[in-house]
Amino acid sequence: MSPTTLALAGLVALLVLLPTRRLQLAGWRRESLTAYFLTVWLLGAVVAAMPAPAKFLIPLLLVTYLAPFVTLRDGLDRLLGRPRSGGPGSPGGGGGAAGRDRGAPFEEPRPIKDVTPPEERRR
């Protein structure tokens, strides 16, 4: 195989890792993740290597690539005003600052704690 073909296959593999990681965080089993990765990688490699079937495979490839980033349940919960379930990136799910204010119902802010030393407060 030529170095260009290997580089294309590696690039496609790296791109497919993004939605595969998203599915892993959603709790998919290892076998399902492997099947997903290989399927999308094979479709991407075919499109990259042979442009002839590209016009038929690109729509399928786009849907399979973008589907893990679109979550129907969270979208419906947001529309109906329900709180998000705990998971990575959600409040209460251990996601840290990245998950705050996304889909969570409005909460009263905590009062600000004054941590100024007493001698500096008097100035």
C-alpha positions as CSV (number, residue, x, y, z in Angstrom):
1,M,0.0,0.0,0.0
2,S,1.1,3.5,-0.7
3,P,1.8,6.0,2.1
4,T,-1.0,8.2,0.9
5,T,-3.5,5.3,1.3
6,L,-2.3,4.6,4.8
7,A,-2.5,8.2,5.7
8,L,-6.0,8.4,4.5
9,A,-7.0,5.3,6.4
10,G,-5.4,6.7,9.6
11,L,-7.1,10.1,9.2
12,V,-10.5,8.5,8.7
13,A,-9.9,6.3,11.7
14,L,-9.1,9.3,13.8
15,L,-12.2,11.1,12.6
16,V,-14.4,8.1,13.5
17,L,-13.0,8.0,17.0
18,L,-14.9,11.2,17.9
19,P,-18.5,9.8,17.6
20,T,-17.3,6.4,18.9
21,R,-16.1,8.0,22.1
22,R,-19.5,9.8,22.4
23,L,-21.3,6.5,22.1
24,Q,-18.9,5.0,24.7
25,L,-19.8,7.8,27.1
26,A,-23.5,7.0,26.4
27,G,-22.9,3.5,27.7
28,W,-22.7,1.4,24.6
29,R,-21.2,-2.1,24.8
30,R,-17.8,-2.8,23.4
31,E,-19.1,-5.1,20.7
32,S,-21.5,-2.4,19.4
33,L,-18.8,0.2,19.5
34,T,-16.4,-2.0,17.5
35,A,-19.1,-2.7,14.9
36,Y,-20.0,1.0,14.7
37,F,-16.3,2.0,14.4
38,L,-15.5,-0.6,11.7
39,T,-18.7,0.2,9.7
40,V,-18.1,4.0,9.6
41,W,-14.4,3.6,9.1
42,L,-15.0,1.2,6.1
43,L,-17.6,3.6,4.6
44,G,-15.2,6.6,5.1
45,A,-12.2,4.7,3.6
46,V,-14.2,3.7,0.6
47,V,-15.3,7.3,0.0
48,A,-11.8,8.5,0.4
49,A,-10.2,5.9,-1.8
50,M,-12.8,5.6,-4.6
51,P,-14.8,8.7,-5.6
52,A,-17.3,6.8,-7.8
53,P,-19.6,5.5,-5.0
54,A,-19.2,8.7,-3.0
55,K,-22.4,10.3,-4.1
56,F,-24.3,7.3,-2.7
57,L,-22.3,6.8,0.4
58,I,-21.7,10.4,1.6
59,P,-25.3,10.9,2.9
60,L,-25.2,7.5,4.7
61,L,-21.8,8.4,6.1
62,L,-22.9,11.8,7.3
63,V,-25.9,10.4,9.1
64,T,-23.9,7.6,10.8
65,Y,-21.2,10.1,11.8
66,L,-23.5,12.8,13.2
67,A,-26.1,10.6,14.9
68,P,-24.2,10.1,18.1
69,F,-24.0,13.9,18.6
70,V,-27.8,14.3,18.3
71,T,-29.6,13.0,21.4
72,L,-33.4,12.8,21.0
73,R,-34.0,12.3,24.8
74,D,-32.1,15.3,25.9
75,G,-33.7,17.4,23.2
76,L,-37.2,16.4,24.3
77,D,-36.3,16.9,27.9
78,R,-35.1,20.4,27.1
79,L,-38.3,21.3,25.2
80,L,-40.5,19.9,28.0
81,G,-38.5,21.6,30.8
82,R,-37.6,18.4,32.5
83,P,-34.3,18.1,34.3
84,R,-31.5,16.1,32.6
85,S,-30.6,12.7,33.8
86,G,-27.2,12.4,35.5
87,G,-24.5,11.5,33.1
88,P,-21.1,12.7,31.9
89,G,-21.3,16.4,31.3
90,S,-24.6,17.0,33.2
91,P,-25.1,18.7,36.5
92,G,-24.8,16.1,39.2
93,G,-23.3,13.7,36.8
94,G,-19.7,14.4,37.6
95,G,-19.2,16.5,34.5
96,G,-17.7,19.5,36.2
97,A,-18.0,23.0,34.8
98,A,-18.5,21.8,31.2
99,G,-22.0,20.5,32.0
100,R,-23.3,23.5,34.0
101,D,-26.2,25.5,32.6
102,R,-27.0,23.1,29.8
103,G,-30.4,21.7,30.1
104,A,-30.7,22.2,33.8
105,P,-33.7,24.0,35.2
106,F,-33.0,27.5,36.7
107,E,-31.6,27.3,40.2
108,E,-31.2,30.2,42.5
109,P,-27.5,31.3,42.7
110,R,-25.7,30.7,45.9
111,P,-24.8,33.8,47.9
112,I,-21.3,35.1,47.3
113,K,-19.0,34.4,50.3
114,D,-16.8,37.3,51.3
115,V,-13.3,35.9,51.8
116,T,-11.6,39.3,52.2
117,P,-9.4,39.4,55.3
118,P,-11.0,41.6,58.1
119,E,-8.2,44.2,58.1
120,E,-8.7,44.8,54.3
121,R,-12.5,45.1,54.7
122,R,-12.2,48.2,56.9
123,R,-10.3,50.3,54.3
